Amino acid sequence: MMGWRSRRRRLLGQWTERAVAVYLWLKGWRILARNWQTPFAEIDLLCDDGSGWVIVEVKYRSSNWGEPITSDQRARLERAAHYLLSHHTLRKSCRARGIRLDLILILHQGWKINGHHYRDWNSSSGYFRPH
């Protein structure tokens, strides 16, 4: 049985992902998939921003302490991006453009909620390209 803290954390995560999806949609992005499972990681949001495909990792924090993404989580998302590029049904539409990884961090401090959108946070080039 799930405790109230785990249930609260799960509901906050779902709310945050929905709010971010609406925010990106209002910016003109197409939401291609939500909570998509790959063999390596769950992709919170897979979007098309008009210039290419973007994997969006959404994080909710009640404090500014610590890294929002560990190196292990980043490595799993990078493997998920490479998986998408090699996936037979997706290859044609995203192979040439590559896939970018963005992080959207929602900070909730008291009555104040701030959102931070970090583009290209995954690598020096910002895009994963097929090998």
URNORTA-V549156 format. One record per residue. N is the residue number from 1. SS is DSSP state (H for helix, E for strand, - for the rest). PHI is phi as a letter, one per 30 degrees, with the letter a starting at -180 (999 if undefined). PSI is psi in whole degrees, -180 to 180 (none if undefined). Layout:
BEGIN
N	SS	PHI	PSI
N	SS	PHI	PSI
END
This chain:
BEGIN
1	-	999	137
2	-	d	132
3	-	d	168
4	H	d	-32
5	H	d	-43
6	H	d	-41
7	H	d	-43
8	H	d	-45
9	H	d	-43
10	H	d	-44
11	H	d	-39
12	H	d	-41
13	H	d	-43
14	H	d	-44
15	H	d	-45
16	H	d	-44
17	H	d	-40
18	H	d	-44
19	H	d	-41
20	H	d	-40
21	H	d	-42
22	H	d	-43
23	H	e	-48
24	H	d	-39
25	H	d	-42
26	H	d	-25
27	-	d	-2
28	-	j	6
29	-	d	145
30	E	c	130
31	E	d	113
32	E	d	-35
33	E	a	151
34	E	b	139
35	E	h	51
36	E	d	124
37	E	d	127
38	-	c	170
39	-	d	-14
40	-	c	-35
41	-	a	159
42	E	d	130
43	E	c	117
44	E	d	-56
45	E	b	133
46	E	c	121
47	E	b	163
48	E	b	117
49	-	c	9
50	-	j	-25
51	-	c	-9
52	-	l	177
53	E	d	146
54	E	b	126
55	E	d	123
56	E	c	119
57	E	c	126
58	E	c	129
59	E	b	138
60	E	c	131
61	E	b	145
62	-	c	-1
63	-	b	163
64	-	c	12
65	-	d	133
66	-	i	166
67	-	d	135
68	-	d	-27
69	-	b	127
70	-	d	164
71	H	d	-33
72	H	d	-43
73	H	d	-40
74	H	d	-43
75	H	d	-40
76	H	d	-40
77	H	d	-36
78	H	d	-42
79	H	d	-36
80	H	d	-39
81	H	d	-44
82	H	d	-36
83	H	d	-44
84	H	d	-41
85	H	d	-26
86	H	c	-7
87	-	d	128
88	-	d	-32
89	-	d	-15
90	-	c	-15
91	H	e	-45
92	H	d	-40
93	H	d	-19
94	H	b	-4
95	-	d	-46
96	-	d	-36
97	-	d	-26
98	-	i	-180
99	E	b	131
100	E	c	149
101	E	c	124
102	E	c	153
103	E	c	130
104	E	c	118
105	E	c	124
106	E	c	117
107	E	c	125
108	E	c	110
109	E	b	106
110	-	i	-125
111	-	c	0
112	E	c	133
113	E	b	124
114	E	c	141
115	E	c	138
116	E	b	126
117	E	c	112
118	E	c	110
119	-	d	147
120	-	h	39
121	-	d	0
122	-	d	-34
123	-	a	176
124	-	d	-35
125	-	d	-23
126	-	i	-15
127	E	b	145
128	E	c	130
129	-	c	155
130	-	d	149
131	-	d	none
END
